Amino acid sequence: MQSLKIAVFDGDGIGPEITEPAMKIVDRVARDAQVRLDFEVLPSGAGHYRDHGESLPESSVAAARAADAILLSAMGLPDVRYPDGTEIVPQIELRFILGLYAGVRPVKLLPGQQSPLKIPDGKTLDFILIRESTEGLFARMNEGTVTEDEAQETLVITRGVSEKLFDFAFRLARQRKAKGYPGRVTCVDKANVFRAFAFMRKIFHERAALNPDLVADTAYVDAMALWMVQRPWEFDVMVTENMFGDILSDLGAGLMGGLGMAPSADIGDGHAVFQPCHGTAPDIAGQGIANPLAMILSGAMMLEWLAMDKDTPALSEAAGRVETAVSKVLTERIIVTPDLGGWASTSDLARAVEAAL
C-alpha cells in the first residue's frame, strides 16, 4: 500500500470540529484506493499564538514542506491579534512561504445542492476561479504606511508569477476541456484604469498566444461581478488578481449556498494546501453545529490533486466518491446542519456522508 504524508493545521474556532471528520472520510476512501494517509497535526493559529507567543512555528513550516500535501482548516480569532492590531492569518503566511501562487476556488453545484439563483433548465453552475495568491494588494501585507492624514498600500504584479499563474489556468482549462468543458480562460482585471492591470492583461495575451487550442478572453472585475449573478453558467476558468479573487470567490460561495459549501486549494510548483473558504465562526465554536462539508470537499480536492501529482488514478476515483456521497446527503436533505436549513450536528452530517459512501 502506498503511503503519503499529510500535514494538518486544524485551526481555531470550529476548525478542529470540522477537521476530524474530514480526515476520517478522506482516509477511508484513500485506503479503499490502496493509499495510506499519514496525518500529522501541526501547531499553529491564533490560539497557539495566544498560548505560546507564535502563530506558525518553524517546526510546523518544516513539516509542511516535507509533506505530500497540506490540509488546513479555518484559522484566526477576532479577539487575538498581533500588537499592531492585525489579524493572525498563518494560512496567508503559508502561501508566501511555500509560493502557492494559484488559489483554486471551484464554483460548482453538486446534485442536490441549492443556490439562491434560479438556474435555467439545461444550464449548470460549474466553473473555477483562480486567484493569484502571493501578489496583488496582499504583496506588501502589513507594510503599508499610515499617518494621521493618509494611508497607502502597494499593489505588486510581476511578470514571473503572472506567467506561471496564466500557464496554470490554461493547463487547467485544457484538462477540463478533455472532460467536456468549453476550454475557455477569462482574465478578470481593471485594465481600463490601472497600469498594473494593463500590464497583467498584456502578459495574459502573451500566454494565451501559446495556447491556440483554447479560448481566451478578458473582462473587467465590476462587469464580472454582475455576470456572476446574471449568467454564471457561461464561464469555465477565470483568473484574477489577489484582492479581486478574494472578493469574487466569496460571491462564488454565495452562488453555491454559502461558505459552508465552498472548498478551495492554494497550489504552487511543489506544494499544495487544501482548505475551506469560510472562517473560524467563533460564535458557534464548541456547539457542534458547524457545517463540515466545505472541509470534506477540500479533502476531496486534495485527493484529486494527489492523484495527478503522484500518478495515482485511484485517488481521483476516491475524490469522486466523496463528492457523490455529499451530493446524496444534500439531495435527501434529511440530515443537514442549521446553515443549510436543518437541525443536524456536525457529527450527524459527517456520519451521513460516511453512510452514503
HELIX and SHEET records of a PDB file:
HELIX    1   1 GLY A   15  ASP A   32  1                                  18    
HELIX    2   2 ALA A   46  HIS A   52  1                                   7    
HELIX    3   3 GLU A   58  ALA A   66  1                                   9    
HELIX    4   4 PRO A   90  LEU A   98  1                                   9    
HELIX    5   5 ARG A  159  LYS A  177  1                                  19    
HELIX    6   6 ARG A  195  ALA A  208  1                                  14    
HELIX    7   7 VAL A  221  GLN A  230  1                                  10    
HELIX    8   8 PRO A  232  GLU A  234  5                                   3    
HELIX    9   9 ASN A  242  LEU A  255  1                                  14    
HELIX   10  10 LEU A  259  MET A  261  5                                   3    
HELIX   11  11 LEU A  293  ASP A  309  1                                  17    
HELIX   12  12 PRO A  313  GLU A  332  1                                  20    
HELIX   13  13 PRO A  338  LEU A  340  5                                   3    
HELIX   14  14 THR A  346  ALA A  356  1                                  11    
SHEET    1   A10 VAL A  35  VAL A  41  0                                        
SHEET    2   A10 GLN A   2  PHE A   9  1                                        
SHEET    3   A10 ALA A  69  LEU A  72  1                                        
SHEET    4   A10 ALA A 272  PRO A 276  1                                        
SHEET    5   A10 PRO A 263  ILE A 267 -1                                        
SHEET    6   A10 ALA A 102  LYS A 108 -1                                        
SHEET    7   A10 ASP A 126  GLU A 132 -1                                        
SHEET    8   A10 VAL A 237  THR A 240  1                                        
SHEET    9   A10 ARG A 184  ASP A 189  1                                        
SHEET   10   A10 VAL A 215  TYR A 220  1                                        
SHEET    1   B 2 THR A 145  VAL A 146  0                                        
SHEET    2   B 2 ALA A 151  GLN A 152 -1                                        
END                                                                             
